[in-house]
Amino acid sequence: MISFGLLKIYWYGFFIVLGFLSAFLVVLFLAKKYKIERDFIVDLVFYSFIFGIIGARIYDIFLEWPYYVQNPVDIFKIWQGGLAIHGAIIAGIVVIVFFAKKKNIKGLDDGFRKNLFRLGSIMVSGLALGQAIGRWGNYFNQELFGRPTNLAWGIFIDPANRPLEYLNFNYFHPTFLYESLGCLVLFFFLISFHRLFIKRGINGFKSSFFLVASYFLFYSALRFFLEFIRIDFTPEVWGLRLPQIVSLVIFLFFFFYFLSFLDKRFFKFKKRIL
């Protein structure tokens, strides 16, 4: 993107940072609306970002272990790509759990479960926007594209970046774009419900859980189906790519957890917000 002597700024890094900053602003905005201490949220976001990057890299190394065994130095070249979102999410959850256990934070009560999902509902809203922006780094790195296509929005991939079996094809599905648009829709969905809950003074565990579950259900379904057209290498089990299996596990967990709320109290809750 820009080069100043030894200093180089890559498009991939630019979009990762831009996505992070956008997510950060969303989290700060929501935290202020819920009257949660700013310093607490800043610390939460900082550690989530640091450990999220580490988790994303470790997860990607696991997915492409044969390559990194032969090229161990490339483990540290994160500017070339190779950050898996599932690894970042797992690391982020660990950080949120740690922060949810803290006591006497303005805007949070002492209930661990409520704190956990309140913080989670705020963080996933920022994460959705960050993903929508950050995915564009894959475009400039010409990575994580899909199968060959003749559709008008297919993207040209340089022969050096094509798998050998697709060397004779020029245009491929922009799976990064599909995921980016899906995450953008998800962001507007989440932020709209946040505004509704704040406006109506709804500040309980169920509203927070609804938002967290919505993120994981929607994103897991999106990722599950996109994996059918992605052609980058990843381990497979029972004919499914590993990210599909992870997405399926997450989806089923939140789906059945969500069903546990389908009782009279939950229907009253839905009637209240609608």
Secondary structure by P-SEA (a helix, b strand, c coil): ccccccbbbbaaaaaaaaaaaaaaaaaaaaaaaacccaaaaaaaaaaaaaaaaaaaaaaaaaaaaaaaaaccccccccccbbbbaaaaaaaaaaaaaaaaaccccccccccaaaaaaaaaaaaaaaaaaaaaaacccccccccccccccccccbbbbcccccccccccccbbbaaaaaaaaaaaaaaaaaaaaaaaaaaaccccaaaaaaaaaaaaaaaaaaaaaaaaacccbbbbcccccaaaaaaaaaaaaaaaaaaaaccaaaaaaaaaac
